[in-house]
Amino acid sequence: MKEEIKMNELEQQMEQDQTDVIDQTKNINSLATQVKKLKALEDEIKNDEELIKNKKKNLEQISGELIPTLLSEMGLSSLKLADGSSVDVRQHYSATISVANREKAYSWLRQNGLGDIIKNEISVSFGRGEDNKAAEYANLAKGQGFQPTQKLKVEPMTLKALVRERIEAGKQVPTDIFNVFVGNRTIIKRNQGQ
């Protein structure tokens, strides 16, 4: 009788073990399916990003080269279409300051009376529970023994506007220091009804 009870318990345990194995197999299959879906989505996104990159490149070529050239050959800089929309070619400016040219650029801006576009940020890091010291530091700065971190920068849109204004006014801008690019861009003004 005892042996029969032990056999039943053993059989029940074996059945439970098999059920656990089946459940784990289902979980593994479910996990594998989700991993495959994730991988497929990552691949799709990568392909979509490459497609968008290529479309933007094509857009730049049409907007910056093809349409301006065609309009120029026709002796036009803008064109009004029958549907009320218009096509206009305008100069486009961009400028950046590379890390390697940062000091030269800031120096040139200061020497030419344009240093006010340089943002000068000073920050100090305080530890936990040092809120009072932070407030005092606003008045005492280095007197409290902290070393401030100074960061100089020129906002990209401010630099772009400065370069555009100076070039359009016939003033000098060192294109090598500021990585200046001047090109055309086609602007389409759509009719309000479209």
NUPA-202737 format. One record per atom (N, C-alpha, C): x, y, z. Coordinates in steps of 0.05 Angstrom, whole numbers, plus 32768, in hexadecimal, padded with zeros to 4 digits. Layout:
XYZ;...
This chain:
80107FE88000;800080008000;801180198000;802680198011;803780308012;804580337FF8;804D801C7FEC;805A801E7FD2;804880297FBD;802E80227FBE;801A802C7FAB;8017804A7FAE;801680547FC7;801380717FCC;802C807F7FC2;804380747FC6;805C80807FBD;805C80827F9E;8052806C7F91;8051806C7F74;803E80817F69;802780847F77;801480997F6F;802180B57F72;802E80B97F88;803B80D37F8D;805180D87F78;806080C37F71;807580C57F5D;806980CB7F42;805380BE7F3B;804580C37F22;803B80E07F20;802F80E97F37;802581047F38;803C81197F35;805281137F42;806981257F40;807381257F23;8074810E7F16;807E810D7EFB;806B811C7EE8;805181197EEC;803D81277EDC;804081467EE0;8045814E7EF9;8048816B7EFF;806281757EF1;807781657EF2;8090816D7EE5;808C81707EC7;807D815E7EBB;807881607E9E;806781797E98;8054817F7EA9;804381977EA5;805581B07EA7;806781B07EBA;807A81C77EBE;808B81CA7EA5;809581B37E9A;80A681B47E82;809681BF7E6B;807D81B67E68;806C81C07E52;806781DE7E55;806181E77E6D;805D82047E72;807682147E6C;808D820A7E74;80A782187E6E;80AB82197E50;80A582037E42;80A982027E25;809682177E18;807E821A7E21;806B822E7E17;8077824A7E1B;8082824F7E33;808E82697E3A;80A6826F7E28;80B6825A7E23;80CE825E7E12;80C582647DF6;80B182567DEC;80A6825B7DD1;809B82787DCF;808D82807DE4;8082829B7DE4;809882B07DE5;80AC82AB7DF5;80C382BD7DF6;80D182BF7DDB;80D682A87DCF;80E382A77DB4;80D382B77DA0;80B982B47DA1;80A882C37D8E;80AB82E17D92;80AB82EA7DAB;80AE83077DB1;80CA83117DA9;80DE83017DAD;80FA83097DA5;80FB830C7D87;80EE82FA7D78;80ED82FB7D5B;80DF83157D52;80C9831B7D60;80BA83347D59;80CB834C7D5E;80D9834D7D74;80EA83637D7B;810083677D66;810D83517D5F;812283527D4A;8117835C7D30;80FF83537D28;80F3835B7D0F;80ED83797D10;80E383837D26;80DD83A07D29;80F683B17D28;810B83A77D35;812583B67D34;812F83B87D18;812D83A27D09;813683A17CED;812583B47CDC;810B83B47CE1;80F883C57CD2;80FF83E37CD7;810483EA7CF1;810A84057CF7;8124840E7CEA;813883FC7CEB;815284027CDE;814E84087CC0;813E83F77CB3;813883FB7C96;812984147C91;8115841A7CA3;810684337CA0;8117844C7CA3;812A844B7CB7;813C84617CBB;814E84667CA3;815784507C97;816884527C7F;8158845E7C68;813F84557C66;812D84607C51;8129847E7C55;812484867C6D;812084A37C73;813984B37C6D;815084A87C74;816984B57C6F;816D84B97C51;816784A57C41;816984A77C24;815584BC7C19;813D84BC7C24;812984CF7C1B;813284EC7C21;813D84F07C38;8147850B7C40;815E85137C2D;816F85017C26;818585077C14;817A850F7BF9;816685007BEF;815985077BD6;814B85227BD7;813D85277BEE;813085417BF2;814485587BF0;815B85557BFE;817085697BFE;817A856F7BE1;817D855A7BD2;8187855D7BB6;8172856C7BA5;815985647BA7;814485727B98;8141858E7BA1;813F85937BBB;813B85AD7BC6;815385C07BC3;816B85B57BC7;818385C67BC7;819185C87BAC;818C85B57B9A;819B85B67B81;818985B67B68;817785A27B65;8168859F7B4D;815585B67B47;814385BC7B5A;812F85D17B56;813D85ED7B53;815085F47B65;815E860D7B62;816B86107B46;817885FB7B3D;818585FB7B23;817185FF7B0D;815B85F17B0D;814685F37AF9;813A86107AF8;8134861A7B10;812986357B12;813D864A7B07;815686467B0F;816B86597B06;816E86587AE8;816E86417ADC;8170863E7ABF;8158864C7AB1;8142864E7ABF;812A865B7AB4;812A86797ABB;813E86827ACA;8140869E7AD2;812D86A57AE8;812586927AF8;811286967B0E;811E868F7B29;8114869C7B3E;811B86947B59;8103868A7B68;80EB868F7B5D;80D386857B69;80BE86817B53;80A986727B5A;8095866C7B46;807B86687B54;806586747B4A;804B86707B55;803D865C7B43;803186477B50;802486327B41;800686377B3F;7FF9862A7B2C;7FDD862E7B26;7FCB86287B3E;7FD486167B4F;7FC3860E7B66;7FC686237B7D;7FD586387B79;7FD9864D7B8E;7FF186497B9F;7FFE86327B9E;8016862E7BAD;802E863B7B9E;8044863E7BAC;805B864A7BA0;8075863B7BA7;8088863D7B95;80A286317B99;80B686477B9A;80C686487BAE;80DA865E7BB3;80F486517BBA;810A865C7BAF;812586527BB6;813286687BC7;813B86607BDE;814986727BF0;816486677BF8;817586797C00;818F86707C09;818C86647C25;819A864F7C2A;819A86417C43;81B686427C4F;81B786487C69;81D1864B7C76;81D286377C8D;81EA862C7C91;81EE861C7CA9;820B86217CB2;820F861F7CCC;822A86237CD7;822C86137CF1;824386087CF6;824985FA7D0F;826586017D18;826985FE7D32;828386027D3D;828D85E77D47;82A285DC7D3B;82AD85C37D43;82BC85C67D5D;82C085B17D6B;82CF85B27D84;82EC85BC7D7F;82F785B37D69;831385BC7D62;831585DA7D5D;82FF85E67D53;830086037D4C;82F286147D61;82EA86097D77;82DA86177D8B;82E986317D95;8302862E7D9D;831086457DA8;8314865B7D93;831B86537D7A;831E86667D64;830486747D5F;82EE86667D5E;82D486717D59;82CC86857D6E;82CF867E7D88;82C886907D9E;82DA86A97D9D;82F386A57D97;830686BC7D95;82FD86CF7D7E;82F686C47D67;82EE86D47D51;82D486E37D57;82C186D67D64;82A886E37D6C;82AD86FA7D7F;82BE86F67D93;82C5870C7DA6;82D387237D98;82E6871D7D87;82F687327D79;82E487427D66;82CE87377D5D;82BD87457D4A;82A4874F7D58;82A487527D72;828E875E7D81;8275874C7D82;827987327D7E;826287207D7E;8262870C7D95;827387127DA9;827686FF7DBF;825D86FB7DD0;8249870D7DCD;8231870A7DDC;821F86F37DD4;822586E67DBD;821686CE7DB6;822186B57DC2;823886B87DD0;824486A07DDD;8237869E7DF9;822B86877DFD;821F86817E17;823586787E2A;823686837E41;824B867C7E55;823C86717E6D;823D86577E70;822F864A7E87;824386407E9B;823E86467EB4;824F863C7EC9;823D862C7EDC;824686147EE2;823686037EF4;824885F67F08;823C85EF7F1F;824A85E27F35;823985CB7F3E;824585B57F44;8237859E7F4E;8239859D7F6C;822285987F79;822185957F96;821785797F9C;821F856F7FB3;821685557FBC;81FB85567FC9;81F1853F7FD2;81D8853E7FE1;81D9854F7FFA;81C3855B8000;81C1856B8019;81D185858019;81DA858D8001;81EA85A68000;81DA85BD7FF3;81C085BC7FF6;81AF85D17FEA;81B685ED7FF5;81BC85EE800F;81C48608801A;81DD8613800E;81F18601800A;820A86097FFE;820586137FE1;81F386067FD3;81ED860E7FB8;81E2862A7FB7;81D186307FCA;81C6864B7FCB;81DB86607FD2;81ED86597FE5;8203866A7FEC;8216866E7FD5;821A86597FC6;822D865A7FB0;8225866F7F9B;820C86747F97;820386887F84;821186A37F8B;821686A87FA4;822386C17FAD;824186BE7FB1;824A86A77FB9;826586A47FC1;827786947FAE;826B86847F9C;827986747F87;829386687F91;82A986707F87;82C386637F8D;82CC86677FAA;82C2867B7FB7;82C986807FD3;82C286697FE6;82B086577FDD;82A886407FED;82B886277FE7;82CC862A7FD4;82DD86137FCE;82D386017FB8;82BE86087FAA;82B485F87F94;82C186027F7A;82C685F07F68;82D185F87F4E;82BA85F67F39;82B3860E7F2F;829D860D7F1B;82A686017F00;829385F77EF2;829785ED7ED7;828D86027EC4;829D860A7EB1;8295861F7E9E;829186127E83;827A86197E76;8274860F7E5B;826D86267E49;827B86297E33;8275863D7E20;826886307E07;8253863D7DFD;824786327DE5;823886477DD6;823486427DBC;822486547DAB;820D86437DA1;81F4864D7DA5;81DD863E7D9C;81DE863B7D7E;81D886237D73;81DA861F7D56;81C986327D45;81B086377D4E;819F86497D3F;81A986667D3F;81B5866E7D56;81C086897D58;81D8868C7D45;81E986777D44;820086787D32;81F786787D15;81E386697D0E;81D886687CF3;81CD86847CEB;81BF86907CFD;81B486AB7CF8;81CA86C07CF4;81DE86BE7D05;81F586D17D03;820386CE7CE8;820986B57CE0;821686B07CC7;820586BA7CAF;81EB86B57CB0;81D986BE7C9B;81DA86DD7C99;81D786EA7CB0;81D787077CB0;81F187137CA6;820787087CAE;822187137CA6;8226870E7C88;821F86F67C7E;822486F07C62;821187027C50;81F887047C58;81E687157C49;81ED87327C4A;81FB873B7C5F;820487577C61;821F875B7C54;822B87467C4A;824587487C3C;825C87497C50;825787417C69;826C87417C7D;827B87277C7E;829387277C87;82A587107C87;829D86FC7C9E;829E86E27C97;829A86CD7CAB;82AF86B77CA4;82C086B07CB6;82D4869B7CB0;82C6867F7CAD;82C186787C94;82B2865F7C8E;82C086467C98;82DB86467C9A;82E9862F7CA4;82E5862B7CC2;82E586407CD1;82E2863E7CEE;82C586367CF5;82B286417CE7;8296863C7CED;828886267CDC;829786187CCC;828C86037CBA;8272860D7CAD;827586237C9E;825E86307C91;825786227C78;823C861E7C74;823286137C5B;821C86267C51;821E862E7C38;8209863F7C2C;81FF86307C14;81E5862B7C12;81DA861D7BFB;81BD86267BF7;81B0861A7BE4;819586217BDD;8182860D7BEB;816A86177BEF;815586067BFA;813B860F7BEC;812C85FB7BE3;811286017BD6;80FC86007BEB;80ED86167BEB;80D686187BFE;80BC86167BEE;80AB86057BF5;809186037BE8;807C860E7BFC;806E86237BF3;8058862E7C03;803F86237BF7;803186137C06;801986067BFB;800186187BFE;7FEF86157BEC;7FD686247BED;7FC7861C7C06;7FB9862E7C13;7FAC86287C2C;7F9886117C2A;7F8C860D7C13;7F7885F87C0F;7F8585DC7C0C;7F9F85DB7C0C;7FAC85C17C07;7FB885B57C1F;
